[in-house]
Amino acid sequence: MPNVAWSYSALKTFQSCPKKYYHLKVVKDVKDSPSEIMLYGVDAHKSAELYIAKDVDIPAKYEFMRKQLDTLKRLEGTKYCELKFGLTKDMEPCGFFDKEVWLRGAIDLLIVNEKTGTARMVDYKFGKSKNADTSQLQLMSLAVFKLFPEVTKVKAGLLFCPEDKMIPVQYRNDDAPKMWMDWLPEVLRLESAYESGVWNPVPSGLCKAWCPVISCAHNGKHK
């Protein structure tokens, strides 16, 4: 079986509905239309990247982020903005689009302090903090331990910019083997679906109005 490359968002799509994943990621006969909040987030992410990496001033509409970003800019360490990475199945770093890539990811902001062996990682959010899910931070931290072997601890957080609220978490490299077990069984399930060709739908409240797979019997636009 060919190497199956995955990412946090791809795995989440598979978990929510294998049939939707199949149409979006395998045969690619449909596309998910970005929402207004998603487009807003992409633009805001770019503004944050330019401000921290190149000191390009923040547009007036994102002025509310200045204080938060200034705090991050003052932190000691090498700063990586919108860091795209790849890992092979042997957990070796590789290019994002390399043939042997197994895990792909992107980190909004990573600050590596070589002196202390500590990294700070921030994921900018523009939705509501009541729906906070830190699982992506765990996966990205596992990748950081492979990309930067000198890092033994990651201090991570979801930064809900409009609310000026940080949801902090910490991860240690010593715990990495246990943390990988939160992901590997689900990746194996994804790989098994590729091998068997079975992509069963999982109906939910989002099917009728939001799913782009119109051919699915559970879609409200199905004919």
C-alpha positions in Angstrom: 0.0 0.0 0.0 1.3 3.5 -0.8 2.4 5.7 2.0 -0.6 7.5 3.6 0.1 11.1 4.5 -2.1 12.6 7.2 -2.5 15.8 9.2 -4.4 16.9 12.2 -7.3 18.3 10.1 -7.4 15.4 7.7 -7.5 12.9 10.6 -10.3 14.9 12.3 -12.3 14.8 9.0 -11.8 11.0 8.8 -13.0 10.6 12.4 -16.1 12.6 11.8 -17.0 10.9 8.6 -14.9 8.5 6.5 -17.1 9.0 3.5 -16.6 12.8 3.6 -12.8 12.2 3.9 -12.9 9.9 0.9 -14.5 12.5 -1.4 -12.4 15.4 -0.1 -9.0 13.6 0.2 -9.0 10.5 -1.9 -11.0 11.0 -5.1 -11.1 14.7 -4.6 -14.4 15.2 -6.4 -15.7 17.8 -3.9 -14.3 20.8 -2.0 -15.1 22.3 1.3 -16.0 25.9 0.8 -14.2 28.1 3.4 -16.5 30.0 5.8 -16.3 33.7 6.4 -14.6 33.2 9.8 -12.0 30.9 8.1 -11.1 33.5 5.5 -10.9 36.1 8.2 -8.6 33.8 10.2 -6.3 33.2 7.2 -5.9 37.0 6.7 -5.3 37.6 10.4 -2.7 34.8 10.6 -0.8 36.4 7.7 -0.8 39.8 9.5 0.5 38.2 12.7 3.2 36.4 10.7 4.4 39.6 9.0 4.4 41.6 12.2 6.5 39.1 14.1 8.8 37.9 11.3 9.3 41.1 9.4 8.0 43.9 11.7 5.3 44.8 9.1 2.8 46.9 11.0 -0.6 45.4 11.8 -3.6 46.6 9.8 -6.0 48.7 11.8 -8.7 46.0 11.7 -6.4 43.7 13.7 -5.1 46.3 16.1 -6.6 44.3 19.0 -3.8 41.7 18.4 -0.9 44.2 18.9 -0.5 43.8 22.7 -0.6 40.0 22.4 1.9 39.9 19.6 4.2 42.4 21.3 4.4 40.1 24.3 5.3 37.1 22.0 7.9 39.2 20.2 9.7 39.9 23.4 10.1 36.3 24.3 13.7 35.0 24.0 14.5 32.4 21.4 14.5 31.7 17.6 11.1 32.5 16.2 9.5 30.4 13.4 6.3 31.8 11.9 3.8 29.6 10.0 6.3 26.7 10.2 5.4 23.9 7.8 7.0 20.6 8.5 6.9 16.9 7.6 7.8 13.7 9.4 8.4 10.3 7.8 6.9 7.1 9.2 10.2 6.6 11.0 9.7 9.9 12.7 12.4 11.6 10.8 12.0 15.3 9.6 11.4 15.7 5.9 9.9 18.3 3.5 6.2 19.1 3.6 5.7 17.7 0.1 8.4 15.0 0.1 7.3 11.6 -1.3 8.0 9.9 2.0 6.1 12.4 4.2 3.8 10.7 6.7 2.7 13.5 9.0 2.2 17.0 7.8 1.6 20.1 9.9 1.9 23.8 10.3 2.7 25.8 13.5 1.4 29.4 13.7 4.3 30.5 16.0 7.1 28.5 17.5 9.8 30.1 19.7 12.8 27.8 20.4 15.0 28.7 23.3 18.2 26.7 22.8 19.6 27.7 26.1 16.8 26.3 28.2 15.7 23.4 25.9 12.2 24.9 26.0 9.9 25.9 23.2 6.9 28.2 23.2 4.1 27.3 20.7 1.1 29.4 19.9 -2.0 28.7 17.8 -4.0 31.8 17.0 -7.8 31.3 17.2 -10.6 33.7 16.2 -13.6 31.7 17.3 -15.0 31.2 20.8 -12.8 29.9 23.6 -15.7 27.8 25.0 -15.0 25.4 22.2 -11.3 25.1 22.9 -9.6 21.8 21.9 -5.9 21.5 22.7 -5.4 18.1 21.0 -3.7 19.8 18.0 -1.2 21.3 20.3 -0.3 17.9 21.6 0.3 16.6 18.1 2.3 19.6 17.1 4.4 19.3 20.3 5.2 15.7 19.4 6.5 16.9 16.0 8.6 19.7 17.7 10.4 17.1 19.8 11.4 15.4 16.5 12.2 18.6 14.6 14.2 20.1 17.5 15.9 17.3 19.5 17.3 19.8 22.0 13.8 20.7 23.1 12.6 18.8 26.2 9.5 20.8 27.1 6.9 22.7 25.0 4.8 25.4 26.6 1.9 25.7 24.2 -1.3 27.6 24.1 -4.4 28.4 22.1 -4.5 32.2 21.9 -8.1 33.4 21.3 -7.2 36.8 20.0 -10.6 38.6 20.1 -11.1 37.5 23.7 -7.4 38.1 24.7 -7.5 34.7 26.3 -4.8 32.0 26.3 -5.6 28.3 27.0 -2.2 27.0 28.2 -0.9 23.4 28.2 2.6 21.9 28.6 4.2 18.8 27.2 7.4 17.0 28.0 9.5 14.8 25.7 9.6 12.1 28.3 5.9 11.6 27.9 6.0 11.4 24.1 5.7 7.6 23.7 2.5 7.7 25.7 1.1 10.7 23.8 1.7 9.1 20.4 -0.7 6.4 21.5 -3.5 9.0 21.4 -2.9 9.2 17.6 -1.4 6.0 16.2 -4.5 3.8 16.6 -6.6 6.3 14.6 -3.9 6.6 12.0 -3.9 2.9 11.7 -7.7 3.0 11.2 -7.2 5.5 8.4 -4.6 3.4 6.7 -6.9 0.4 7.0 -9.6 2.3 5.2 -7.2 3.0 2.3 -6.3 -0.7 2.2 -9.9 -2.1 2.4 -11.6 0.7 0.3 -14.4 0.9 2.9 -15.4 4.5 3.7 -18.7 4.3 5.6 -20.7 7.5 6.2 -21.3 8.7 9.8 -24.5 10.8 9.9 -24.5 13.9 12.0 -26.4 17.2 12.4 -24.1 18.8 9.9 -25.0 16.4 7.0 -28.1 18.1 5.6 -26.9 21.7 5.3 -23.1 21.7 5.6 -21.6 18.7 4.0 -20.3 19.2 0.4 -20.8 15.4 -0.5 -24.1 15.8 -2.2 -24.0 12.2 -3.5 -24.3 10.9 0.1 -27.8 9.7 1.1 -27.6 11.6 4.3 -27.0 15.0 2.6 -30.0 17.3 2.5 -29.3 18.1 -1.1 -29.1 14.5 -2.2 -31.2 13.6 -5.2 
